[in-house]
């Protein structure tokens, strides 16, 4: 077996093992379910600022000034969705992991939320009438939005694993008579494992605070989440993540699914922070967000393959390549490119794999510097990943023409990168066809 085959087998084995982990499966499923919630919150931000804002929106015009009175509606939607993202993630991860562990009820999700609240501070120091006062029995926003996302994921997994283990012991189940309805019997059966789980998690949070002087939130955010956010907000960090995704794609494994458990919490968290800042009229902090990935590094789908399709139409007359490009162009407009990845193919094709890997790295670099220099606006709205190019650049940045121009430039660059490789692939295909014809003629002679 050659080195290339061994390398592909090793990556494939790692991918299968990684995707089979229960925690990875639960996290991916939870964030897929959360996506509509995020998009609802995102469009509330967009409408609030581009329509109902009296300074920058349509409400600025006198005849539409009445729209400003409706802005609290959008603010309440924003708070109910984006400001409670961690609570939703904890609940859904709990449910998904419970299902994987064999539970047929929604109770593991509820238990995960209870355990998360049990380790979260519920007192806040606030300035009241010029004096600092301690306000009890409240949940600060930082414990429900994305700042607590990693802690929430950790507590959800830990609590459900403990509960599932305890529930497997028949001695801890309260058995009810057969005349009792099944749902009532199931509730009593889960009672003792649930009590023990909550006590264990709450005690763990209490002891940690007593020993270290920090809440679990502070430790997880400062030691794990914040460093990861810093890495992901750097250009090398996002390029490395994209490189890994592309590498899996070219051996036939869905690269985005492989990196989703790492990418989603960090990049979705970054756009949540931007949307909140934009909604409140503050400076938008993050360059690299989930829309940044879609707008500059995944134009037409992974590998910016819209450039490949256009390059094929420009550089070759090979009938099979042009037919695949025509069939793939429609889905590519909505950033769906499996037809071209597996039809051209790019998978296991060394010639087209090279531009497929390097193109998003180059366009991402262009997008990063255009944004950091202030030419392109920073993303402040989470738009669906299927939103067509140009439109997604305009919507995600709340109308930045610099972002639209930058994305259009990235499309041109992607075409230029793919062009020479398309010509080489076309010549190789013609040569292979000619050799096959010669062999056929020789065999019949």
N, C-alpha and C positions, 0 to 999 in steps of 0.2 A: 504493500500500500504506500502511495506517494505521500510526501509531506502535506500537499494540498488536501488530499483526501482525509488524512489524519486530523488536520486542522478543522475541516468542515465537520467531521464526525464529533470532534471535541466540543465545538460550539453548539452543534445540534443537541448533544447530550446535556450540556449545561443549560440550554434553553428549556428543554423538557423538564429537567429537574427543578429549575427556577419557577417555571409556570405551574408546577404541581404542588408547590408549597401552599398550604391552606391559607396562611396569612396573606400571601400575595394575591391569591384568588379572591379572598374576601375584600381586600382593599380595592382591587380593580373593579369588582362588581359594585361596590359602594359608590365609587366616584362616577361610574357610568350612570347610576341612578340619580346622583346629585346634579348632573349636568343641566337638566331642564331648570332646576332651582336657581343655579348660577346664572343662566341665561335670562330668566325672568328678572332677577335682580339687576342684571346688566342693562337690560332695556329700560328698567325704571330709572337708572342713572342717566341713560341717554335721553329719554324723554324729559326728565326733570331739568337737565341742563341745556338741551338744544331747543326745547319747546316752552317750558314753563318758567325758566329763569328770567327775571326782569332785566338783567344786565346783558346776558349773552344769548338768550334764547328768543323765540318768536314773541314772547311776552314783552319784549323791549318796545315793540311797536304799540302805539296807543290804542289802536282798534282791537288788539289782542291782549291787552294788559290784564284782562280778567283771567287769563290762563295762570297767572302767578298765584292766584288764590287756591288753585288746585294742586300746587306743588307739594303740600303735606301728604297727599295721597301717594305720590311716588316715593317720598321719603319713608313712609310707613312700610311700603313694599320692600324697599331697599333694606330697612332694618330687619324685617321679618325673614328675609332670605339670606343676604350676605352676612349679616351680623350674627346669625345663628348657624353658620356653616359647620362649625365643629360639632355642635349638638347633633345635627343631622348625620354627619359622618360617623360619629360614635354609635348612634342608633343603627345605622345601616350596616356598619362593619360587624356590630354585635349580631344582627339578624343573619347576615351572610355566613359568618363563622359558626353560628349556632346551627344553621342548616347543614353546613359541611360536617359538623360534629354529630349530626343525626337528629337535631331538634326539629320538630314540626311546627312549633309555635313562634310567635313574635317576641316572646318573653326575654330571650337573651339580649335583644336590642334594648329593651326597656331596662334590664338589669345593668347593661353597660353604661347607660346614661346615669342611672342612680349611683353607680360606683365612681363615675367621673365627677359628678357633683360632690360626692363624699370626700374627695381629695382636693377640692377646689376651695380657695379662700372665699368666705361669704361676708367678710367685713371690709369696708372701704373707708379710707381717710379722705374726707372731703372738706373743702373750705365753705363754712356756713356762717354768714354774717361776720366775715372777717376773721373767723377762728376755725382752726382745724378740729374737726369732730369725727369720731368713729361712728360710722353708720353700719348697723348690723343687718344680717339676713338679706343681702343683695348680691347679685351676680354681676361683676364688672364685665364690660364689653370684651375686654381682652381675653376673658375665659370662655367666650362663646364664639368669637370670630376666629380667623385663621392663625392667630398667634398661639393658640392652644392646640393646634391641629395634631402635632406629633404626640403630645401628651394624651390627647383623646384617643388616638390610634393605639397607643401603648396600653392604656387602661382598658379599652374595649377588648383587645386581644387577651390581656391577662385575666380580666374578670370572666370572660366567657370560657376560657380554658379551665379556670378553676371550677367554675360552675358545672361544666360538662363532665369534668373528672368526678366531682362529688355526686352528680346525678347518676353516674353509672353504678354507684354502690346501693344495692337494694335495701340495705339496713337504714339508709337515710331517707327513704321514701315513706310518706304517710299513706297507708293503703286504706281506701274508703270502700264501703260496701258496693256491690255491683249495681244496686238500685240508684246510686248517685250518678248524675249525668257525667259523661266523659270529660267535658271541659272543666267542671268543678273538681273532679278527681285529679285531673292533671295539675290544677292550681295547687292543690294540697300536696301533691307528690313533689312539686318543685319548691315547696316552702322552706324546708330545712337546708337544702343546698344553697338556696338564694340567701338565707340569713347568714350562713357561714361565709359565703363569698363576700357579701357586703361588709361584714365585720373584718374579714382579713384585709380587704382593700383599704377600708377606712383606717384601720390600725396601722397599716403600712404607711399611709400618708401622714398620720399623726407622729409615728416614731421617726420618720424621715425628717419632719420639721423640727422635732425636739432635738435630734442629734446634730443636724447640720445648720439649723437656723433658717433654712430655705424651704419654701414650698416645692412640691414636685414640679409645678409649672415653671418656676424659676430655673431649676436644675435642667429640665429637659430643653427648655427654650434656649438657655445660655450655652449648654454643652453640646446639644445635638442640632436643634432646628436653626438657630441663628448662624452657626458656621456653615451649614449646608446652604442656607439662603445666600450667604456671602459668596460661596463658591459658584452657585448657580447664577448669580448676578454678574459674574465676571465673564468676559468673552471666552477665555480658554475653557471654563467650566461648561458652558452651553455647547461649545463646539465639540468637546469630548463626548458629551451625552449624545449629540447628533451623530457623531462618528460611530459610536457603539450601535445605535439604532440602524444606521445604514449597513453596517457590517452584517448584522443579522438578516436584513432584507435580502442581501445578495446571495445568501446561502439558503433562501427559501423560507425563512422564519419571519413572522410579522414583527418587525423591529419596534414599532410604536407600542405594541402590547408588551414587549419585553421591558421597556423602560418606563411604562406607565406608572408603576408603583413609586418610582423615584420622581418622575417628571410632574405628575398631577398635583401632589400636595404642595410642591415648591412653586411651580409656575402658576397654578390656580391661586395659591396664596398671594403671590406677587400681584396678580391682576385685581384680587379683592382689595388689597391695600391701595392700589392706584384708583380704583373706583370710589372707595371711601374718601380718599383725599380730594378727588375731583368733585364729588358730591358736596363736600364741605368747603370747596373753594381754596383748598390748600395746594402747595406745590406737589406735583406728582413725582414720587420718588424712584420708581423702578423702570428700567429700560427693558429688561428681559422678562417677559410674561408669556402666558399661553398664547395670546394673540400675536406676539412677536414671532413665536415659533411658526404659527400658521401663515402669517403675512409675508415673512421674509425667508423662511427656511423650508417651507413645505408648499410652495406655489404649484398648484395643480396636483398636489399629492407629494408623498415622500420622494426625495431626490430632485424636487423641482422639475418633474418630468414633463411639464408643459413645454419646457425648453427643448426636450428631446423630440416631442411630437412636431413642433414647429421646424426643428432642424431636419427631421426626416422629410418633411414636405418641401424643404428648400434644397436639400443636398443630394437626394437620391431618387432614382426612378424605379428602384426595386419594388415590384408590385406588392409582394407580401408585406414589406415594411410600411409602404404607404397605406395599404388596406388596414393594417393594425392601427396605424396612427389615426386614420379617419374614424374607426370604430371607438378608439380610446379618447378622442378629443372631447366628445360630449360629457362622459363621466369626469374627465379631467377638469372641466370648467367648475365642477363642484368638488374638486380636490379628491376625487376617487380615482386611483391609478393602478389598481390590481390588474386590469386588462393589459396594460402596457408592461408592467413588471413581469407578468407570467406569459404574456403573448409575444413580446418582441424577440426573445426574452432578455431581461436584465439579470434575472436569477442565474447564477453560475456561468455568467457570460463575462469573461475578463475584460473584453473591450469596452462594453457599455457599463460595467460595474465601476470602472475608474471615475468617469464623470458623474455617475449616480452618487458616489460617495463624496466627491470633492465639491460638487456644485452647491449644495446647501451650506457647506462650510464657508464658501466664498460669498454667497448672497447674504448669509447671516452676518458676516463681517461687515459687508456694505451697509446693511440695515442698522447694525450696532453703531457704527461711526456716524451715519446720517442722523440717527436719533440723539447720540451723545453730543453732537455739535449743534443740535437745535434745529436742523433743517427739517427733519421729520418729527411729528408729534409723538409723544409716548402714548401707548395704548391705555385707554381708560374705560373701555367697554369690552366685555366678553361676548364675542359673536360666535355663532355656530361654526364649527370647522368646515362645514359644507358651503359656507358663503363664498361665492365666486371671487377670484382675484380682482383687484381694484376696488370692488365694493367693500370687501372685508377690510382693506387698508383705510378706506374713508370712514367706515362706521366705527371700527375699533379705536380710532384716534379722535373720534368726535369731529370729523371734518377736516383733518389735516391734509392739505394738498401736497405738502412736502412728503408725507408718507405715501401718497398715491404715486407721485413721481418717482420716489425711491423704489417702490415695488415694480413699477413699469421698467425702470432701469435694471432691476434684478432679473426680470424676465428676459430682457435683451442679453444680459450677461450669460444667463443660463443657455440661451440659444447658441451663443458664440462658443461656450465651453463644449457643448455637445456636438457641434458641427464637425470638427475633425474626426471625432470618434465614430460618428455616423458614416462618414466617408470611408474610413478604414473598415468598418463592419460591412458596408455595402460591397467594397472590393473583395473582402474575404468571402462573402456569400457568392459573388460572381465567380471567383476562382474555384470555390468548392463545387459549384454547379458545372463549370467547365470540365473539371477533373472527373466528375461523375459521368458526364457525357462521353469523355474520351475512354474511360474504362468500359462503358457500355458498348461503345463502338468496337473496342478491341476484343471484347468478349464475343461479339456477334460476327467478327471478321473470320 
